[in-house]
Amino acid sequence: MTTLEITDYEAAAEALRQRHLRQGLYDEGAVLMDKVLVNLHGDEHKARRTTEAKVFRKDFFNYYEREVFPATLEETIRSYLKSGKADLVEFGYRAMMNLTADFAGLDRPDHSAETVETMLRLLRLFGLGATLAHYKGDKEEARRDIRAGLQEFDEKFLQPSIKRRLEALEKLEKGEIGEDDLPRDVLTVLLRNRDSLDLPDDVLLREMAFFFVAGAQTSIHSLTHAMHEIFTWCEKHPEDWERMVKDRLFLQRCVHESTRLHPSSPVATRTPTCPVHLKAAGDVNEGDMVVINLYAANRDTSVFGPDAAEFNPYRELPPNMWPYGLSFGLGMHACLGRNLAAGVEPKEDTDPDNHHYGTVTLICHALLRYGARPDKANPPRMDEKTERPNWGVYPIVFEKSAAAAA
């Protein structure tokens, strides 16, 4: 087997769009990722993605960003204000957990502390499953834990959620309720289209576990990196502290710039389904591995300028260039939840009061509004359990109370 690495931006974009290269990053995590959307290829992938994309529409994102998420976010932050401190990584999990459960279609029997802790534990465990290729610990032990976690997830959350949705679909068929009365989530869409999709029980279980973790995992790491870059920038440019709070469009630009520098997965890997010619790598054949180095491609100086490796929210971008680079992918495996996490790019005439910012910018704004700053007495630490450059612990303090930030 030949392994070819691509670091050039344009060549990376070409490879990501190439339809004859199948996903290769998640093979080691098959215990969680086998047959889930991101691991499918060809017609099977197209059919399921088309079905699930029905949930991920603009009005869905706007509804969650304006109606659902703000209350959940405020409740999560206020739980930390009494102590005046938090760990950004832990905070991110708690802030994103309910949102990802909602759009996946996972009901919670209650909002007790026990239920919350169970879901957080499973969220972290499934996050390990999705990134098992980069895990430094005992992978077989991790797989055993993930199998047990999937069984617990199925019994406590998925089966009750399926039961409620099947009952709702039966009522719809009888004319007792209308379309607007159905839950709007991935699980409902999958159950309505199960006859046309290859979704046996075990695949549906893994698909729902994947959606539960996918929406949170990317945003959590993007959040911590973004806050770190903002802290570092404002220490050098203190005049921008106030702008971060008052100008949300500028803050979103900061989030996009950080996301470019810190893609949630530093590489994408692909394997050819037939002989393919790539401009940068030449001819690749079945059995070869193409490693698309997103970390390097997003720092390509020919595209992003001589300071491409640095955080600069005032960066001038080439025309028609995504400010977050290739971090959300391209082609058939482009991230379905990109707009949920990152929002949409503003235009010159964008109204800041009616703009879709994305959940990461909303969280950053809320944290900064309460005066979030690095905890100088407790420096952050990288996650030593994975090869991915993620923060493991990032302590912060709040300089404002709830009353002062109102």
Secondary structure, DSSP 8 states (H G I E B T S, - for coil): --EEEE-SHHHHHHHHH-TTEEE-TTGGGHHHHTTSGGG--HHHHHHHHHHHTTTS-HHHHHHIIIIIHHHHHHHHHHHHHTTTEEEHHHHHHHHHHHHHHHHHT---S---HHHHHHHHHHHHHHHHHHTGGGB-S-HHHHHHHHHHHHHHHIIIIIHHHHHHHHHHHHHHHTTSS-GGGS--SHHHHHHHTGGGS---HHHHHHHHHHHHHHHHHHHHHHHHHHHHHHHHHHHH-TTHHHHHHH-HHHHHHHHHHHHHHS-SSSEEEEEESS-EEETTTEEE-TT-EEEEEHHHHTT-HHHH-TTTTS--TT----TT--TTTTTT--GGGS-TTHHHHH-----TT--GGG----HHHHHHHHHHHTTEEE-TTS--EE-TTBSS--EEE-EEEESS-HHHH-
